[in-house]
């Protein structure tokens, strides 16, 4: 077993193991009554909302494919919309099996069926991920600004009574801290960029920077930004549909969904496919919106299961449809 394969296996074990550990911890933390409440909340989900959830889930991936297609055009890859969409869906299901392998998979698959070199697409993947990172940062800032009191309650729970001293001015304090930390980070980034540019970390940072800059050179920047808004808008609306599917959460606001989107995104990154971490983080933040812990966890598990189910169903269908579609002499 070579070093690269060994690192991939270890990464998979660590990410999956962390998720399992979180599940065991949360399960042990709940009382029998809370477990019964959680199962009751799950069983009471309004199943008729699953159809629009599935549709919005598909649209989020479709808009991502259209956005990627714009980047591919910049490197002279004229891929069909159908092949690009199917490749994106296969990339997502691959990520459930192997961490971070989905990006390689979708490039390889598209290269095979569009008869173009896979290495031409690597830069577009970096650009996409870099821009999504910027979007997540902006959404996080918005969550801090508009819902600082709830995030402040969460911080108080994490860091203890010392934070209660600033609870009355949470919105101002947390926003200022966030801005100061961001400013310091930017200064440090520019000061040390030259020193580390020859290292792997430096190359990674440079790649992200180049990726973001390449987006502003797009001929269809407006369409790229529109697809980005639609992608994140779909993610947000999926959470709103999830709220409406449970009577215990149907009163929650769109701003609450924004905060859940931030913590849910972190959960998806923290463990393999978000298992364990997504429900735990979502359930924890909902507690500070007055949702019982059992009901918050129930929503976290329902949301994670539905999102994962959409990925599995669409990804499996794409694996079947891709070779069938490409038997045709023309793409649509």
C-alpha positions in Angstrom: 0.0 0.0 0.0 1.6 3.3 -1.1 1.6 6.4 1.0 -1.2 8.2 -0.9 -3.6 5.3 -0.5 -2.7 4.9 3.2 -3.4 8.6 3.9 -6.7 8.3 2.1 -7.7 5.2 4.2 -6.6 6.9 7.4 -8.5 10.1 6.5 -11.6 8.0 5.9 -11.3 6.1 9.2 -10.7 9.3 11.2 -13.6 11.3 9.6 -16.0 8.3 9.9 -14.8 7.4 13.3 -15.3 11.0 14.6 -18.9 10.8 13.3 -19.6 7.5 15.0 -18.1 8.8 18.2 -20.4 11.9 18.1 -23.4 9.6 17.5 -22.5 7.4 20.5 -21.9 10.5 22.7 -25.2 12.1 21.8 -27.1 8.8 22.2 -25.6 8.3 25.7 -26.5 11.9 26.6 -30.2 11.5 25.9 -32.6 10.0 28.4 -35.0 7.3 27.4 -37.8 9.9 27.5 -35.8 12.2 25.2 -35.1 9.3 22.8 -38.8 8.5 22.7 -39.6 12.2 22.0 -37.0 12.3 19.2 -38.4 9.2 17.5 -41.9 10.6 17.9 -40.9 13.9 16.2 -39.3 11.9 13.4 -42.4 9.8 12.9 -44.6 12.9 12.8 -42.7 14.5 9.8 -45.0 15.6 7.0 -43.9 13.3 4.3 -45.8 15.2 1.5 -43.0 17.8 1.8 -40.4 15.2 0.7 -41.3 15.8 -3.0 -40.5 19.5 -3.1 -37.4 18.8 -0.9 -36.2 16.3 -3.5 -36.9 18.8 -6.3 -35.1 21.7 -4.6 -32.2 19.3 -3.8 -31.9 18.4 -7.4 -32.0 22.0 -8.5 -29.2 22.9 -6.2 -27.0 20.4 -7.9 -28.3 21.4 -11.4 -27.4 25.1 -10.8 -23.9 24.0 -9.5 -23.5 22.1 -12.8 -24.5 25.1 -14.8 -22.0 27.3 -12.8 -19.2 24.7 -13.3 -20.0 24.7 -17.0 -19.3 28.5 -17.2 -15.8 27.9 -15.7 -15.2 25.0 -18.0 -15.8 27.3 -21.0 -13.0 29.4 -19.8 -10.5 26.5 -20.4 -12.1 25.6 -23.8 -14.1 22.6 -22.5 -17.5 22.7 -24.2 -19.2 20.0 -22.1 -22.9 19.2 -22.5 -25.3 20.3 -19.7 -26.5 16.7 -19.2 -23.0 15.2 -18.9 -21.9 18.0 -16.6 -25.0 17.6 -14.3 -24.5 13.8 -14.1 -20.8 14.2 -13.4 -21.6 16.6 -10.5 -24.1 14.2 -9.1 -21.7 11.3 -9.3 -19.1 13.5 -7.6 -21.4 14.0 -4.6 -22.1 10.3 -4.1 -18.4 9.6 -4.4 -17.7 12.0 -1.6 -20.0 9.9 0.7 -17.7 7.0 0.2 -14.3 8.7 0.0 -13.6 12.1 1.5 -12.7 14.8 -1.1 -12.7 12.2 -3.9 -15.8 13.6 -5.6 -13.9 16.4 -7.3 -11.5 14.0 -8.9 -14.3 11.7 -9.8 -16.4 14.3 -11.6 -13.4 15.6 -13.6 -12.4 12.1 -14.6 -15.9 11.1 -15.6 -16.6 14.3 -17.6 -13.2 14.0 -19.3 -14.0 10.4 -20.3 -17.3 11.2 -21.9 -16.4 14.6 -23.4 -13.1 13.4 -24.6 -11.0 16.2 -23.0 -8.0 16.0 -20.6 -9.0 15.9 -17.0 -6.1 18.1 -15.9 -7.6 21.0 -17.8 -10.5 21.0 -15.3 -8.5 21.0 -12.1 -8.2 24.8 -12.0 -12.0 25.1 -12.3 -12.5 22.9 -9.3 -10.1 25.1 -7.2 -12.0 28.2 -8.4 -15.4 26.7 -7.4 -14.2 25.7 -4.0 -12.5 29.0 -3.3 -15.6 31.0 -4.2 -17.8 28.7 -2.1 -15.5 29.3 0.8 -15.9 33.1 0.3 -19.7 32.6 0.2 -19.7 30.6 3.4 -17.7 33.3 5.1 -20.1 36.0 3.9 -23.1 33.9 5.1 -21.4 33.4 8.5 -20.9 37.2 8.8 -24.5 37.7 8.0 -25.5 35.1 10.7 -23.3 36.8 13.2 -24.7 40.3 12.5 -28.4 39.4 12.4 -28.6 36.6 15.0 -25.7 37.4 17.3 -27.8 37.0 20.5 -28.5 33.4 19.7 -25.0 32.7 18.7 -23.9 34.5 21.9 -26.0 32.1 23.9 -24.4 29.2 22.1 -20.9 30.7 22.9 -21.9 31.1 26.5 -22.8 27.5 26.7 -19.5 26.5 25.1 -17.2 28.8 27.0 -18.9 29.2 30.4 -20.1 32.1 32.5 -17.4 34.5 31.6 -19.2 35.2 28.3 -22.4 36.2 30.1 -20.7 39.5 31.0 -21.0 40.6 27.3 -24.4 39.0 26.7 -26.3 42.3 26.8 -24.2 43.7 24.0 -23.7 40.4 22.1 -24.5 41.8 18.6 -22.0 44.6 18.8 -19.2 42.6 20.6 -19.4 39.5 18.4 -19.5 41.5 15.2 -16.5 43.6 16.3 -14.5 40.6 17.3 -15.2 38.9 14.0 -14.1 42.0 12.0 -10.9 42.4 14.1 -10.0 38.8 13.7 -10.6 39.0 10.0 -8.6 42.1 9.6 -5.6 40.6 11.6 -5.9 37.5 9.4 -5.7 39.5 6.2 -2.6 41.4 7.5 -0.9 38.2 8.5 -1.8 36.7 5.1 -0.2 39.5 3.1 2.9 39.7 5.4 3.8 36.0 5.2 2.5 35.1 1.8 5.9 35.7 0.2 7.7 33.6 2.8 5.5 30.6 2.5 4.7 30.7 -1.2 7.2 27.9 -2.0 5.6 25.5 0.6 2.6 23.3 0.0 0.5 25.6 2.2 1.6 28.5 0.2 0.8 26.8 -3.1 -2.6 25.9 -1.7 -3.3 29.5 -0.7 -2.0 30.8 -4.0 -4.3 28.3 -5.8 -7.3 29.6 -3.9 -6.4 33.2 -4.7 -5.9 32.4 -8.4 -9.2 30.5 -8.4 -11.1 33.5 -7.1 -9.3 35.9 -9.4 -10.2 33.7 -12.4 -13.9 34.1 -11.7 -13.7 37.9 -12.1 -12.2 37.2 -15.6 -15.3 35.3 -16.7 -17.3 36.7 -19.6 -20.5 35.7 -17.9 -19.8 36.9 -14.4 -23.5 37.9 -13.9 -24.7 34.4 -14.7 -22.0 32.9 -12.4 -23.1 35.1 -9.5 -26.8 34.3 -10.2 -26.1 30.5 -10.2 -24.2 31.0 -6.9 -27.1 32.8 -5.3 -29.5 30.1 -6.6 -27.3 27.3 -5.2 -27.1 28.8 -1.7 -30.7 29.9 -1.9 -31.7 26.3 -2.5 -29.7 25.2 0.5 -31.5 27.8 2.6 -34.9 26.9 1.3 -34.3 23.2 1.9 -34.0 24.0 5.6 -37.2 26.1 5.5 -39.0 23.1 4.0 -37.5 21.0 6.8 -38.8 23.4 9.4 -42.3 23.3 7.9 -42.2 19.5 7.8 -42.1 19.3 11.6 -44.8 20.9 13.8 -42.3 21.6 16.6 -40.2 23.8 14.2 -42.6 25.3 11.8 -42.6 28.7 13.6 -38.9 29.2 13.0 -37.7 32.1 10.8 -35.6 32.4 7.8 -32.8 34.0 9.8 -32.8 30.9 12.0 -32.4 28.8 8.8 -29.5 31.0 7.9 -27.7 30.2 11.2 -28.6 26.5 10.8 -27.1 26.6 7.3 -23.8 27.9 8.7 -23.6 25.2 11.5 -24.8 22.5 9.2 -22.1 23.4 6.6 -19.5 23.1 9.3 -21.0 19.7 10.3 -20.8 18.5 6.7 -17.1 19.3 6.6 -16.2 18.0 10.1 -17.0 14.3 9.5 -17.5 11.9 6.6 -20.6 13.0 4.8 -21.6 15.0 7.9 -22.6 11.9 9.8 -23.1 12.6 13.5 -21.6 16.1 13.4 -24.4 17.6 11.2 -27.3 16.5 13.5 -25.4 17.3 16.6 -24.5 20.9 15.6 -27.9 21.6 14.1 -29.7 20.2 17.2 -27.4 22.2 19.5 -28.0 25.6 17.8 -31.8 25.0 17.6 -31.8 24.5 21.4 -31.0 28.2 21.7 -34.1 29.0 19.6 -36.3 27.4 22.2 -36.4 23.9 20.6 -36.2 21.0 22.9 -32.9 19.0 22.5 -34.7 15.9 21.3 -36.7 17.8 18.7 -33.6 19.6 17.5 -31.7 16.4 17.1 -34.7 14.9 15.3 -34.7 17.7 12.8 -30.9 17.3 12.4 -31.2 13.6 11.6 -34.2 14.1 9.3 -32.4 16.9 7.4 -29.2 14.9 7.1 -31.0 11.7 6.1 -33.1 13.5 3.4 -30.1 15.4 2.0 -28.0 12.2 2.0 -30.8 10.3 0.4 -31.2 12.8 -2.4 -27.4 12.5 -3.1 -27.5 8.7 -3.1 -30.6 8.4 -5.3 -29.5 11.0 -7.8 -25.9 9.8 -7.8 -26.9 6.1 -8.3 -29.3 7.1 -11.1 -26.5 9.2 -12.7 -24.2 6.2 -12.7 -26.8 4.3 -14.7 -27.9 7.1 -17.0 -24.5 8.4 -18.0 -23.4 5.5 -20.2 -26.9 5.2 -21.6 -27.1 8.9 -22.5 -23.7 8.8 -24.2 -24.7 6.0 -26.5 -26.5 8.7 -28.5 -24.5 10.4 -31.3 -25.5 13.9 -30.0 -25.5 15.6 -26.6 -28.4 17.8 -25.4 
